[in-house]
Amino acid sequence: MKILITGNMGYVGPNVVSQLRTAFPDATLLGYDMAYFAASLTNAVTIPERDLDAQFFGDVRTMGPDVLAGVDVVIHLSAISNDAMGNRFEKVTMDVNHQAGIRMARMAKNAGARAFVFASSCSMYGAADGGEARTESSALNPLTAYAKSKVASELDLETLADGQFTVTCLRFATACGMSPRLRLDLVLNDFVAGAVTSGKISILSDGSPWRPLIHVKDMARAIEWAVERKATNGGEFLAVNAGSNVWNYQVKDIAKAVANTIPGVRVILNEEAVHDQRSYKVNFDLFAALAPNHQPLYTLEKTIEELQEGLIAMKFDNADFRNSLFMRLKLLVSLQDEHYLDQELEWKSN
């Protein structure tokens, strides 16, 4: 089996590569990445790409069909990967996250690939606080360029799925946890970084929005399941919420959990904050039924402890971490300021 993982050098990718190498030791694993975050290694003794058979560097917007020759499964992680980046680079977000992904899926199908696994997002439910947890049949209400790009991609991917080309869209909860390429612009990671570096958690909202969470290693387990999923298990096209019902939290409760796990931490709510409309409880029953052997294993407490230990081992003590290069938008803007990237987030030639 030959598997291509796009965006493998981001936050999620290293964990996916490790999981797949363990699950499919004889598989040929290929990586394809723009390398924006290649240097953002955290606590890595060796680079995560050691588990690959080959690493390709390139832009998914201009990927050629040669990369897909002989590939059985494509795992598509490449994306402008959060709301802050999407707001700053809205056109690029739609180009990369939607148009380029669909173009690549068509090439993969034409090249004979049997499966396409798409990293989608629960953020497509948007303003959905209160009431019942959202299921896969609930109305979509994407509020940001990032979420809109995921909705558009799912709609187009559905038209490509057939008996020879199975498509799985994993609508992931909000990622969290330690990774060889850490991000701190994720709600739980942000809170633990604040707790470790300053002894306080500053919540940017009033703390009321709902967020489902999933550990990045549990995301990798879900992707492993999707690689081998048969059309008889969910259909030729499947969009499924990927996470766990017990990991639905209000933001203020996530902060309290961090404070309860790390002694001496003070939680500061922004009572004057404008209400954050991005609020959604999510139902993960379908994922539990379809993938009973690939359910999330991490607990919230274990994830917090792991992040705390990881940051301490890194000797990370930057209380101004929201302005550090562990924030994806900050790193991209820094690469632009240093004239490595242009306004379309393409690498400049020397």
N, C-alpha and C positions, 0 to 999 in steps of 0.2 A: 504493500500500500504506500502510495506517495501522497503526502499531505503538504499543502502550501499554507503558511500562516502569514497573513499580511499584518503589518503593524506589530510585529513580534518584539520590537525593541522599546515598547512602551511600558506602562505599569502592569497591565494584565498579561502581556505576551510572554515574559520569562516564566511565569507560573504555568501557562498553557504548554509551553515547550517542555518543561520538566515533567508535567503530568503525562503528556503524550509519549515522551520517551520511556517512561516507566510502564505505561499501559500497553504500548505497541513497540517493544524493543527492536523489532525487525523492520519497522516502517522507515521510509525515507522522508525525513523532515526538512522542509525548505522554509527559510524566512525571507520576507520581502519588506523592506522598511525604508522610510525617508531619512532616518537617523537623526531626527531632531533631538531625541533624548538619549542618544547612545552614551553620552558621557555622564549621565545622571545616575551612576551606580551607587548603591548604598549597601555597605557591609558585604560586598561581593569579593570573595577570594579569587574567583575566576569569572569570566564573563558568561552570562547565561547562554549565549549562542554556541557554547562548546557542545551542547547536546544536539545541535543541528548537523545535518549532512552538508548543507550549503547555505550561505547567507547572501542574498542579493540586495543591493542598494538601489532604490529608485522611487519614483513618484507614481502612485496608483493612477494618477490622471493621465500618465503617458505610458503605462505598462504595455508591453508588447505581448502577443500571443505565445511567443517562444517560452516565456516563463511558465506557462501553463501546460506545456507539452508533457503528456504522460501523467498528469496530476489526477488523482482519484477524488480528493476532497480538498475544498478551499475553506479555510477558516478566516473570515474577514473581520479583523479587528481595527484596521486602519480607519482613523477618524480624527477630525478636529473635535476633541473629546470632552468638552464641557461647555456650560452655558456662557461663562465669561469669555472664552475664546470664540465661541459662536457669535456673541454679540459684537466682538471687536472685528471678526473676520467673517461676516455673514455670507458673502458671496462664495468665499473660499470654502466655507463649511458646506454649502449646498453642492459645490463642485466636487469636493473630495468625498463627503459622506454619502451623497446620493448619486450624482451622475457617474462618477468614476466607479463606484461600487457596482452599479447596474451594468455598466459597460464591461467590467471584469467578469461579472456573473455570466453574461452572454458569451464572452470568450471562453470561459471555463466550460460551459455547456457544449459549445461548438467543438471544444478540444476533447470531449468525451468524459469529463468529470462526472461522477455519479452523485455528488452531494455538495451542497453549499451551506455553510454554517455562518449565520450573520449575528454579530453582537449588537442586538437592539437594546431598548431601554424602557423601563417603566415610566420614565419621565414623559412619555407620550400621553399619559393620563392627565397631566397638567393640573389644573385647578379642580381638585376632586376631594377636598377635605370634607369630613362629615359623611354620614350615611354608610352604606355598605362598601366593603373592600372591593376594588375593581377587579373584574375578571377579564378574560381575553375577549369577551363579547361586549364589554362595556364601551360606551362612547369614548372616542379619543379627543383630547383637548390640548394639543401641544402649544406651549406658550413661547418657546424659544427656537432659534434657528437650529440648534442641536436636536431638539425633540422633533421639530418639523422634518428634519432630514431623515430621521429614523422612520417616521410615518410614511413619507414618500418612498423610501427604499422598500419597506415591506409591501406596499401596494404594487410596485413594479416587480419585485421578486416573485410575488404570487403568480404573475402571468408566465413566468419561466418554468415553474415547477411542473413536472410530469413524471411518468412512470420510470424514466431513465435519469431524472435529475431531481433529487429530493432536496427541498429547501427547509432549513430550520432557523427560525428567528427567535433567539433567546432574549426575551424582554427582561434584562437584568435589573435587579434592585440596585441601589447605590453602592458602589464598590467601597471596600475598606480593607484594612489590614496591611501587614508588612509585605514588602516586595523588594526584589533586587534593584528595581528602579522605582523608588518611592515617590508618591505624590502626596502633598499635604493640602491640596485644594479639594478635599473630600470631607464631608461633615465630621465623621468620626476621627479621621486622621488629623484634621484641624484641631479638634478638641483635645486629643491626646498630646499633640505638639504644644499647645498652649499650657496644658497641665505640667508637662515635663520642663518646659523652658522658663515659665514665669509663675507657676503655681496658680494660674487662673485661666478660666475659660470665658472668652468674650463671645457671646452669641450675637450674631449680626441681625437676627430677627427677634420677634417677641417670643420665640420658642414654641409656638403652637403648631407649625406645619408638621404634617406626617411625612415620614421617610421610611421606606423599607430598606434594609441593608443586606449585603451579602459579602462574605470574605472573598478576597481575590482568588484564594486557592479553591474555594468552593465554586467559583465561576469556572475555573479550569476543569473541575470534575464534571460540571454540566456540559461543557464543550466536548469532553471525552465521550459522554453519552451521545451527544448529537452527531459525532463523527460516524458512529455505527448505527444510528437510528434507522429503522426500516419504515417504509411508507405505511406498512400495516400498523405501525405504532404512532398514530397521530395524523397520518395523511401525507400525501406528496408534498404539500405545503403546510407548515405548522408554525404558528406564532404562539409562544407560550411564555407566561410569566415565570422567570427563573429566580427562585429565592425560597424563603420559608415564612409561613404565617407567623411564627413566633418572633420574627425579626422586623415586625412593623412597630415603629416607635415615633413618638413626637420628638422634635428636636430637643426640647428641654429635658426630656427623659434620657436621651442619649448623653447629654451633658451631665446629668445626675449620676448616670452609671459610671462615667469616667471619674467623677469626684468621689464616688463610693469605692472605686477600685484603687485610686491613687490618693493616699492620705494628704490632707492639708490643702486641697484644691478649692478655690472659690469660683462660683459660677456667677457671671454677670449677664443679666438679661438686658436687652435693649428695648425697654418698654415703649419708647417713642418710635420704634421702627415702623415703616409702612408694612402693612400685612403682606407677607410673601404668599402669592397665589399658587406657587408650586408646592402643592400639598396633596398627597395621595396615599391612601391605604390600599394594599394590593392583596388579592387572593391567589395563593400558590397551589391550590388543590390539584389543578390539572398536571402541573409539573410533578407533584408527589405521586400521582397515579401513573403517569407515563414513565417516570424515571425513578422508581423506588430504590434502586441501588446506587443512585448518584445524588442523594439528598445532602444538603449542607451539613457539615460536621462541626463547624466552629460554633462556639458560644460567644456572646457579646463580651463577657468578662475575659475569656481567653484571648480574644482579639485585642482588647485594650491592653492586657498584660504584655502580649507579644509586641505591640507597637511601642509601649513604654520601654521594654528591654532593648528593642532595636534602636530607638533614638538615643538611649543612654550609651549603648555600645558604639554608636556613631560619634559620640561626644557632641551631639547636636545641642547647642545651647543658645541658639538665636531666638531671642524673645520676639524679634520682629520677623518671625518666620513667614508671615503673609507677604512679605516683600522679598523672600528668598527665591532662589532658582528651583526650589522644590514645588513652586507654583507654576503650572504649565504655561499660563499666559505670560508670566514674568520671564520665563526662559525664552519663549518665542520672540517677545519684544526685545530682549537682550540680544538675540541673534540678529534681529533687524538693525538694532542700534550699532552693532559691530559690523554691519554691512555684509553679513553672511547670507541673509535671506532678503528677498525683495517683498513688495507689498502683496504679492500673490502667494507668499510663503514658499517660493521656489528658491533653491540654492543658487547663489550667484557664482558664475565662473570666475576663477582667479585672474 
